[in-house]
Amino acid sequence: MRKAIGFVELKSIPVGIQTADEMVKAGDVDLLLSSPMCPGKYLIIIGGQVGPVKAAMSKAELVGGIYLINTHILDNIREEVLPAVAGVTNTRDIQAVGAIETISALTAVIAADTAVKAANVGIVDLRIARGLGGKGYFIITGEVAAVRNAVNATLAKLGVSGEVTSTSIIPRPHPQIRETLLK
């Protein structure tokens, strides 16, 4: 079964809360994030099977009305991206670290999905919008070559348009850096 993730950005916090409520009532979807973000906007992220996500997104467009800024559905998303969006990830032995920063929250999720589809890497952290001025970033781990392939694939897909603002690859990170990444 194909998984999908839906994003809704609104310019009203009260309408955002109402929209999130109507979306989860519209179908069998998981509310991954429903929160105000800088500067005074509201971000909703849902996940689930493609059909219910599309139904919930249709409801969001109806309820959001004039307050709707943007919506997007990312279809066929890798399973490990959904828990990362919700803030729950499994960590593994950190041989190398790749960090990718994006211009928006939505782009961070698209970039993370691209990275894990391109190479055998795991997502350690995925942060979107809150406290980042609307930006996003994520951290991946794996063997050095895999991390490099994942970062390069993400840059190939999103770097030319300027949606990826910066990247780094750190082979054999210092133990203190590993500790900070796992907090």
Secondary structure, 3 states (H helix, E strand, C coil): CCEEEEEEEECCHHHHHHHHHHHHHHCCCEEEEEEEECCCEEEEEEEEEHHHHHHHHHHHHHHHHHHEEEEEEEECCCCCHHHHHCCCCCCCCCCEEEEEEECCHHHHHHHHHHHHHHCCCEEEEEEECCCCCCCEEEEEEECHHHHHHHHHHHHHHHHCCCCEEEEEEEECCCHHHHHHHCC
